[in-house]
Amino acid sequence: MTGPARLDDIAVAPLAGRRALVTGGSRGIGAGIVRRLAADGAAVAFTYREAKGAADSLEQEITGSGGQAWAIQADSAEPEAVRMAVAGAVERFDGLDVLVNNAGVSHVAPVEEFSLADFDRLVAVNVRAVFVAIQAALPYLGASGRIVSIGSVLADRAPIGGVSVYSLTKAGVAGLSRSLARELGPRGITVNTVQPGPVETDLNPDSGEFADAIRAMTAVGHYAQPRDIADAVAFLARAEAGFVTGASWNVDGGYAL
Ligand SMILES: NC(=O)c1ccc[n+]([C@@H]2O[C@H](COP(=O)([O-])OP(=O)(O)OC[C@H]3O[C@@H](n4cnc5c(N)ncnc54)[C@H](OP(=O)(O)O)[C@@H]3O)[C@@H](O)[C@H]2O)c1
């Protein structure tokens, strides 16, 4: 089929036939994205670093309900591991249509106490791995290829201290995506950043020390759930979303407006 899918096809399985790789899919936002893409009909490979139990159980949850999922151990801090994960997903599903760069790490510390080791770790996982995965995926992404990276509203806002390096990495992701959108647009490949506000995950528990203050900074008065972010990603992953590119979408409940 060369034209857009019929509306009733979209409603039933908007990502049917699409093949996706999600980095950091074993827990939190990534697991929400894996579930949502699979529910929309995509075959979804996802990476994890160490939570094999959680990754295996998510794979089984999806395959057990008739979907397609495949867990791959791959540390995003290791470029070769990222390249192998992309190659593995391509081999398993005979191609790739959607890359979701979700794996990310945070470290909170005042600037004088921020070690270079932590700086390098955040840059390696949050930025370099995004670049490496995109480079590795590009030979396989055809027209209607989709690249979605999970940034953060902290790329644009500075409501709290101690997150300067994290903010730097997420601003880097947004800049990389915007520029690549320009470069890859003529090939029909879109590149977008979804910028969550506070989402209830292990990284940012809604019962944590600063949770009440964070909640108060949202317009809606509560944290997001991973599925709230996954909804935005699932839309951007569709072939029909081809006119949205270079965007940084805040899905943040009006955080730090
Ligand atoms: N939660 C928030 O409020 C929030 C807000 C804005 C942006 N974000 C961004 O959203 C993304 C997901 O965050 P989250 O809250 O879902 O985090 P999370 O609950 O800590 O989950 C992180 C996921 O990424 C994986 N991961 C971490 N480091 C990895 C590495 N080096 N290699 C491969 N996988 C790795 C983890 O795998 P394992 O299970 O194996 O450890 C896990 O699946 C991150 O990019 C984060 O910066 C989060």
The ligand as an SDF file (V2000), in Angstrom:
LIG
                    3D

 48 52  0  0  0  0  0  0  0  0999 V2000
   10.8940    9.6710   35.4760 N   0  0  0  0  0  0  0  0  0  0  0  0
   10.8980   10.9580   35.1640 C   0  0  0  0  0  0  0  0  0  0  0  0
   10.3500   11.7990   35.8990 O   0  0  0  0  0  0  0  0  0  0  0  0
   11.5590   11.4350   33.8950 C   0  0  0  0  0  0  0  0  0  0  0  0
   11.3360   12.7710   33.5070 C   0  0  0  0  0  0  0  0  0  0  0  0
   11.9250   13.2490   32.3390 C   0  0  0  0  0  0  0  0  0  0  0  0
   12.6890   12.4070   31.5590 C   0  0  0  0  0  0  0  0  0  0  0  0
   12.8840   11.1200   31.9540 N   0  0  0  0  0  0  0  0  0  0  0  0
   13.7050   10.2700   31.0630 C   0  0  0  0  0  0  0  0  0  0  0  0
   12.9590    9.1350   30.6820 O   0  0  0  0  0  0  0  0  0  0  0  0
   13.8230    8.0370   30.4390 C   0  0  0  0  0  0  0  0  0  0  0  0
   13.3890    6.8410   31.2800 C   0  0  0  0  0  0  0  0  0  0  0  0
   13.4010    7.2310   32.6450 O   0  0  0  0  0  0  0  0  0  0  0  0
   12.6920    6.3570   33.7750 P   0  0  0  0  0  0  0  0  0  0  0  0
   12.1760    7.3350   34.7820 O   0  0  0  0  0  0  0  0  0  0  0  0
   11.7760    5.3690   33.1870 O   0  0  0  0  0  0  0  0  0  0  0  0
   13.9840    5.6220   34.4130 O   0  0  0  0  0  0  0  0  0  0  0  0
   14.0890    4.2560   35.2440 P   0  0  0  0  0  0  0  0  0  0  0  0
   12.8200    3.9860   35.9500 O   0  0  0  0  0  0  0  0  0  0  0  0
   15.3440    4.4050   36.0270 O   0  0  0  0  0  0  0  0  0  0  0  0
   14.2940    3.1610   34.0970 O   0  0  0  0  0  0  0  0  0  0  0  0
   15.4320    3.2790   33.2900 C   0  0  0  0  0  0  0  0  0  0  0  0
   15.4070    2.2330   32.2050 C   0  0  0  0  0  0  0  0  0  0  0  0
   16.5540    2.4580   31.3800 O   0  0  0  0  0  0  0  0  0  0  0  0
   17.4100    1.3380   31.4850 C   0  0  0  0  0  0  0  0  0  0  0  0
   18.7830    1.7640   31.5410 N   0  0  0  0  0  0  0  0  0  0  0  0
   19.3630    2.6020   32.4370 C   0  0  0  0  0  0  0  0  0  0  0  0
   20.6750    2.7130   32.1570 N   0  0  0  0  0  0  0  0  0  0  0  0
   20.9070    1.9170   31.0870 C   0  0  0  0  0  0  0  0  0  0  0  0
   22.0540    1.6010   30.3560 C   0  0  0  0  0  0  0  0  0  0  0  0
   23.2490    2.1000   30.6600 N   0  0  0  0  0  0  0  0  0  0  0  0
   21.9270    0.7560   29.3120 N   0  0  0  0  0  0  0  0  0  0  0  0
   20.7360    0.2240   28.9850 C   0  0  0  0  0  0  0  0  0  0  0  0
   19.6020    0.4760   29.6490 N   0  0  0  0  0  0  0  0  0  0  0  0
   19.7000    1.3210   30.6990 C   0  0  0  0  0  0  0  0  0  0  0  0
   17.0050    0.5930   32.7350 C   0  0  0  0  0  0  0  0  0  0  0  0
   17.4070   -0.7720   32.5930 O   0  0  0  0  0  0  0  0  0  0  0  0
   17.6100   -1.7440   33.8820 P   0  0  0  0  0  0  0  0  0  0  0  0
   16.2180   -2.0770   34.3390 O   0  0  0  0  0  0  0  0  0  0  0  0
   18.3410   -2.9330   33.3930 O   0  0  0  0  0  0  0  0  0  0  0  0
   18.3610   -0.9590   34.9040 O   0  0  0  0  0  0  0  0  0  0  0  0
   15.5030    0.8250   32.7240 C   0  0  0  0  0  0  0  0  0  0  0  0
   14.8610   -0.0360   31.8240 O   0  0  0  0  0  0  0  0  0  0  0  0
   15.2300    8.5350   30.7650 C   0  0  0  0  0  0  0  0  0  0  0  0
   15.8640    8.9710   29.5840 O   0  0  0  0  0  0  0  0  0  0  0  0
   14.9750    9.7110   31.6760 C   0  0  0  0  0  0  0  0  0  0  0  0
   16.0270   10.6400   31.6620 O   0  0  0  0  0  0  0  0  0  0  0  0
   12.3380   10.6140   33.0990 C   0  0  0  0  0  0  0  0  0  0  0  0
  1  2  1  0
  2  3  2  0
  2  4  1  0
  4  5  1  0
  4 48  2  0
  5  6  2  0
  6  7  1  0
  7  8  2  0
  8  9  1  0
  8 48  1  0
  9 10  1  0
  9 46  1  0
 10 11  1  0
 11 12  1  0
 11 44  1  0
 12 13  1  0
 13 14  1  0
 14 15  2  0
 14 16  1  0
 14 17  1  0
 17 18  1  0
 18 19  2  0
 18 20  1  0
 18 21  1  0
 21 22  1  0
 22 23  1  0
 23 24  1  0
 23 42  1  0
 24 25  1  0
 25 26  1  0
 25 36  1  0
 26 27  1  0
 26 35  1  0
 27 28  2  0
 28 29  1  0
 29 30  1  0
 29 35  2  0
 30 31  1  0
 30 32  2  0
 32 33  1  0
 33 34  2  0
 34 35  1  0
 36 37  1  0
 36 42  1  0
 37 38  1  0
 38 39  2  0
 38 40  1  0
 38 41  1  0
 42 43  1  0
 44 45  1  0
 44 46  1  0
 46 47  1  0
M  CHG  2   8   1  16  -1
M  END
$$$$
